[in-house]
Amino acid sequence: MIQRILPRAFSGKASSFLRTATASQSTLAQPLQKDDTILPKMPPFDYTPPPYTGPSAEEILSKRQRYLSPAVFHFYKNPINLVEGKMQYLFDDKGRRYLDAFGGIATVCVGHCHPQVVDAIVNQTNRLQHSTILYLNPAIADFVEALASKFSGDLKVVYFTNSGTEANELALLMARLYTGCHDVISIRNGYHGNAAGTMGATAQSSYKFNVVQSGVHHAQNPDQYRGIFGSDGLKYARDVEEIVTYGTSGHVGAFISEAIQGVGGIMELAPGYLPAVYDTIRKAGGLCIADEVQSGFGRTGSHFWGFEAHGVMPDIVTMAKGIGNGIPLGAVITTPEIAKVLSYRSYFNTFGGNPVCTAAGLAVLRVIESENLQKNSFVVGSHLKQRLTSLKEKFDIIGDVRGRGLMLGVELVKDRQLKTPAKMEILHIMEQMKEMGVVIGKGGFFGNVFRITPPLCFTKADADFLVDVMDYSLSKL
Ligand code: PMP
């Protein structure tokens, strides 16, 4: 029973758990009790948002449905109207507080509206916003120096973009120009962006949209849970050797991969895979691109960059998302020699690395350091993973718990032997967790994996609350 496992998480009795919280219940997404069951309690947080006076969720939804592309989807049957965010918490239009267990990757690396990042953005906006090229400005110089210091070896030269897609498009372009070879190898189930080149490299998108790119090869996924070779990275790496031998002229432009597939369901590549593949690619004259759009900036706890845990040194690294704590910013870092290829023609990005975005980027790096957030990711992430793993002992529906630091995945299956994806069940649990005050992500090839990627300021108490809520929701399934 939940009481035995979670003695700290209790609150008083209530019968309105599934009813909408009133403004007077305001910042508490608890107590959430039904019958006599004692429910987990969200850690306290000393902030009450001012009353919301904007349009209702229904009005917003109806405008979205009328005017926004049908491709813009939302989570939950009754989507939440989020109107404020503070660190690891979100507030809806009724003043109800939610623990954000997902937004850390998509937007807020160091916490919603972190005051130092907000100040940096506001101060720079008040002084100057402009394009990046043509004139000098100190913001880009300060940030680029700080960012380059986070890399070792010859990775020293940065080009800024506005998104992860643009960063990966540029990385692929540079690799092709540098090697004079068009062939690119990426991994099935990876995600690299939504423009033509990156969709081609994204095996997921090409199955959804069938975007065909000549010279793009999708290698077997070194998936430790579902893959045929289990955790034997070397065996999966042979597929890349075969692609090079039989699918190309023997010469390759680039290999691109994430260290932990994010959209693909928090799938850490099998150990030994990347070193073997990097070796193969380099022998074929290609460059190795590490897509750190999700796994960078201390997210994995043990290392600042995800690729470091695999013991490899890429030729090009791409970043975005958390780099600016929600401000549109992306970056590509490479060696001075590779970077030179872009100077043979005009290559221009109007807003990539503009003063406001780079001021935000610098503030993010400073906060990660001053608040020791990489270490926090390691400590809190290890605790969270260990508690989720215990939950796996209790519920057969949990097929796998994986990931590193604050980049964790929980895969739900109907049958542990057959690994049948529990697609409907995950939706139900997600709804239930939302009602209890936890916003969590979802992904994976079958859409049956919980993605837990909170802001790096997540605490142990937050982690306990999340697991307690998941425990309760699974026990009611
Ligand atoms: N690479 C990875 C690993 C991603 O997860 C994403 C976004 N989900 C991208 C690239 C593309 O980034 P953006 O959406 O900023 O274009």
Residues whose N, C-alpha, C, O or C-beta is under 5 A from the ligand:
A	BS01	PMP	S163 G164 T165 E166 Y191 H192 G193 E258 G262 V263 D291 V293 Q294 A320
